[in-house]
Amino acid sequence: MRKLFLILATIALVACSSMPSEKEAFIMSKEVVKTRLQQPDVKFPFADFSYDITKDSLYTVQSHFDSNNSRTNYRVKMYYKGGDWEKISSWSLKDIQTW
């Protein structure tokens, strides 16, 4: 019985602690750029980005977008708060920079 409890507890812990992947963080960074920078008609690269995550769930995504025949680089720092990674409410924006 104790072994079964440990197995179930481990499964529950793993299910609750899954973190978004680098690709999922990149997808959310694009949403942040579209909404925060009011850039609805931009073109993002398919997979050209760099990514970092810290122990405290701070994701840093760096990439670029093209708009009006111009390329803009960006860096988004955002905290994953938990929940459904696809919901903007599951993230908290720390910083966004463009150049």
Residue pairs with C-beta under 8 A, 6 or more apart in sequence:
19 53
19 57
19 80
20 28
20 59
20 80
20 85
22 49
22 51
22 53
23 47
24 85
24 86
25 51
25 53
25 59
25 61
25 78
25 80
26 47
26 49
26 51
26 61
26 63
27 86
28 59
28 61
28 78
28 85
28 86
28 88
28 91
29 49
29 59
29 61
29 63
29 74
29 76
29 78
30 44
30 63
30 65
31 88
32 76
32 78
32 88
32 91
32 93
32 96
33 39
33 42
33 44
33 65
33 74
33 76
33 96
34 40
34 42
35 88
36 93
36 96
37 74
37 96
37 98
39 65
39 67
41 67
42 65
42 66
42 67
43 65
43 66
43 67
44 63
44 64
44 65
44 66
45 63
45 64
48 63
48 64
49 61
49 62
49 63
50 61
50 62
50 63
51 59
51 60
51 61
51 62
52 59
52 60
53 59
53 60
56 79
57 79
57 80
57 81
58 77
58 78
58 79
58 94
59 76
59 77
59 78
59 79
59 80
60 75
60 76
60 77
61 75
61 76
61 78
62 73
62 74
62 75
62 76
63 73
63 74
64 71
64 72
64 73
64 74
65 71
65 72
65 74
66 72
72 98
72 99
73 98
73 99
74 96
74 97
74 98
74 99
75 95
75 96
75 97
76 93
76 95
76 96
77 93
77 94
77 95
77 96
78 91
78 92
78 93
78 94
79 91
79 92
79 94
80 90
80 91
81 90
81 91
81 92
82 90
83 89
83 90
84 90
85 91
